[in-house]
Amino acid sequence: MASHQQRVLILFAHPSQHRSEVNLPLFKASQGYEQVTVVDLYSEYPTLRINIEKEQQRLLEHDVVVFMFPLYWYSTPAILKEWQDLVLEYGFAYGRDGVALKDKVFLCALTAGGAEKAYHAEGYNHFTIRELLQPLEQTANLTGMHYLPPFALFGSRTAAEENRIEHHIHCWQQLLQALIENRIDVTKASKLNTLTEQLEFILKD
């Protein structure tokens, strides 16, 4: 185990939580870790009036930033876009003297309603999940963060009836613990399309 434990910030965004079968349980399973801060953005900002200074301070206090959300129309729910637009300011996150996020780790933990086979060049959605998230990957690049491929659950609409949720949460908790312990090989991880089911491959020796 690495001597330095990392602090993880999870920004949870789900505009319809009463219908959530995967994201909400995943969010709740992320609570209770000493090194993890969990934030329900829609609960904290029901009118989308983001407290910029508060959110920037949260970023400064953490080493890993996680966006946790259901994929909506190939992107994030609205509040996460609002959060990015307001919080990642010039002079703070990028540009001259904007180095607040340099060398932090960034990843998305998301669910997609379609099957994994739909997210390929010849599939229904024509692009991989990582390709669809390229705006977020470039945001990480611009701000100097280390981008990790998404931790994704495909076919989320049928995950409950197919009894896949418990295993997915278990895998997430393993990944979360590895992030806390700074045991993720970022170079190896960066070559993957998703982090799901790949934990052994990306752990540091």
matplotlib code that plots the C-alpha trace (Angstrom):
import matplotlib.pyplot as plt

x = [0.0, 1.3, 2.2, 0.3, -3.5, -5.4, -8.5, -11.3, -14.1, -17.3, -19.7, -23.0, -25.5, -28.8, -31.9, -34.3, -33.1, -36.4, -35.9, -32.3, -31.6, -27.8, -26.4, -28.0, -26.9, -23.4, -23.4, -24.5, -21.8, -19.2, -20.1, -18.4, -14.8, -12.6, -10.7, -13.9, -16.1, -19.5, -21.5, -25.1, -25.1, -28.8, -29.5, -27.0, -27.9, -31.6, -31.7, -28.3, -26.8, -23.3, -21.2, -18.0, -15.6, -16.9, -16.5, -13.0, -12.0, -13.3, -11.1, -8.0, -8.6, -8.8, -6.4, -9.0, -12.2, -15.0, -18.1, -20.8, -23.9, -26.2, -25.3, -28.0, -27.9, -24.2, -23.3, -23.6, -26.8, -27.2, -25.8, -22.5, -22.1, -23.1, -20.6, -17.8, -18.8, -18.6, -16.1, -13.3, -12.4, -9.5, -6.7, -7.8, -8.2, -6.4, -4.6, -2.0, -1.4, -4.4, -2.7, -5.0, -5.9, -2.5, -1.6, -4.9, -6.8, -10.1, -12.6, -16.3, -18.4, -21.4, -24.3, -25.5, -28.9, -27.7, -25.8, -22.0, -22.1, -24.1, -21.0, -18.8, -18.2, -20.6, -23.0, -26.2, -24.4, -21.5, -18.9, -17.3, -18.1, -14.7, -15.1, -18.4, -16.7, -13.8, -14.9, -14.4, -11.1, -9.9, -11.0, -8.8, -5.9, -6.3, -6.4, -3.4, -5.3, -4.6, -7.6, -8.8, -11.3, -14.8, -16.0, -19.2, -22.2, -23.9, -27.4, -28.4, -32.1, -32.0, -29.2, -31.6, -33.6, -30.3, -28.8, -25.8, -25.9, -24.3, -21.3, -20.9, -21.0, -18.4, -16.1, -16.6, -15.6, -12.5, -11.6, -12.4, -10.1, -7.3, -7.7, -7.5, -4.4, -2.8, -2.4, -3.7, -1.2, -2.4, -0.3, -1.8, -5.3, -5.1, -5.0, -8.3, -11.8, -13.3, -12.0, -14.8, -13.5, -9.9, -8.7, -6.0, -4.4, -4.1, -2.8, 0.7, 3.2]
y = [0.0, 3.5, 5.6, 8.6, 8.1, 10.2, 12.2, 11.5, 13.9, 12.4, 14.8, 12.9, 14.2, 12.5, 14.7, 11.8, 9.9, 8.2, 6.3, 5.4, 1.7, 1.9, 5.4, 6.1, 2.8, 3.4, 6.8, 5.5, 2.7, 5.5, 7.0, 6.1, 6.3, 8.6, 9.8, 10.3, 13.3, 12.7, 15.6, 15.3, 18.3, 18.4, 18.3, 21.0, 23.2, 22.6, 25.9, 25.3, 28.3, 26.9, 28.3, 28.7, 29.5, 26.5, 24.1, 25.4, 24.9, 21.3, 20.7, 22.1, 19.7, 16.5, 14.5, 12.6, 14.0, 11.7, 12.7, 10.1, 10.2, 8.5, 9.2, 11.5, 12.1, 11.2, 13.7, 14.6, 15.8, 19.6, 20.5, 18.9, 21.1, 24.1, 23.1, 22.9, 26.2, 28.1, 26.3, 25.6, 29.3, 30.8, 31.5, 28.7, 25.6, 26.7, 29.6, 31.8, 30.7, 28.3, 25.2, 24.3, 20.9, 20.0, 16.3, 15.4, 12.3, 12.6, 9.9, 9.3, 6.6, 6.3, 4.2, 3.8, 2.4, 0.7, -2.5, -2.4, -3.6, -0.5, 1.7, 0.8, 2.2, -0.4, -0.3, 1.6, 4.7, 4.6, 5.6, 4.0, 5.4, 6.9, 8.7, 10.2, 11.5, 13.2, 16.7, 15.7, 14.0, 17.2, 19.2, 17.0, 17.5, 21.3, 21.5, 19.2, 16.3, 12.7, 11.3, 7.8, 6.0, 5.7, 3.1, 2.2, -0.1, -0.8, -2.0, -0.2, -0.5, -4.3, -4.4, -5.0, -7.8, -9.4, -9.2, -7.2, -4.3, -5.9, -7.0, -3.6, -1.9, -4.4, -3.6, 0.1, -0.2, -2.1, 0.7, 3.4, 1.8, 1.5, 5.2, 6.1, 4.0, 5.5, 2.1, 2.9, 2.7, 5.8, 4.9, 1.4, 2.6, 5.4, 2.7, 1.2, 2.1, 1.6, 0.6, -1.9, -5.4, -4.3, -3.5, -6.2, -5.0, -1.4, -1.8, -0.8, -3.6]
z = [0.0, -0.9, 2.2, 1.0, 0.9, -1.6, -1.0, -3.4, -4.3, -5.8, -7.5, -7.9, -10.4, -11.0, -11.7, -11.1, -8.1, -7.3, -10.6, -10.0, -9.7, -10.0, -9.6, -6.2, -4.7, -6.1, -4.5, -1.1, -1.3, -1.7, 1.7, 4.9, 3.7, 5.7, 2.6, 0.4, 0.2, -1.5, -2.8, -4.2, -6.6, -7.3, -3.5, -2.7, -5.6, -6.5, -8.4, -10.1, -8.4, -7.9, -5.1, -7.1, -4.2, -2.2, -5.1, -6.0, -2.4, -2.5, -5.6, -3.8, -0.9, -3.0, -5.2, -7.2, -8.8, -9.8, -11.8, -11.0, -13.3, -15.7, -19.4, -20.8, -24.5, -24.7, -22.1, -18.4, -16.7, -16.8, -13.4, -14.1, -17.2, -15.2, -12.6, -15.2, -16.8, -13.5, -11.3, -13.8, -14.3, -16.2, -13.8, -11.5, -13.6, -16.8, -18.4, -16.9, -13.2, -13.6, -12.1, -9.3, -10.8, -12.1, -11.5, -9.9, -11.2, -13.0, -14.0, -14.6, -12.9, -15.2, -16.3, -19.9, -20.8, -24.0, -24.2, -24.5, -28.1, -29.0, -28.2, -31.1, -34.6, -36.1, -33.2, -32.6, -31.1, -33.6, -31.0, -28.0, -24.5, -24.2, -27.6, -26.5, -23.4, -25.3, -24.2, -20.6, -21.5, -23.1, -20.1, -18.0, -20.5, -20.5, -16.7, -16.3, -14.7, -15.3, -17.1, -16.4, -18.7, -17.3, -14.8, -16.7, -16.4, -19.7, -20.1, -16.8, -17.6, -17.1, -14.5, -11.6, -13.1, -14.3, -10.8, -12.0, -9.5, -6.5, -8.5, -10.1, -6.7, -5.4, -8.3, -7.7, -4.0, -5.0, -7.5, -5.0, -2.4, -5.0, -5.8, -2.1, -1.7, -4.9, -6.4, -9.9, -12.7, -14.7, -17.8, -18.1, -17.3, -19.9, -22.7, -21.8, -23.1, -19.6, -16.2, -15.6, -14.8, -15.4, -11.9, -11.6, -14.9, -13.8, -10.2, -9.5, -8.8]

ax = plt.figure().add_subplot(projection="3d")
ax.plot(x, y, z, "-o")
ax.set_aspect("equal")
plt.show()
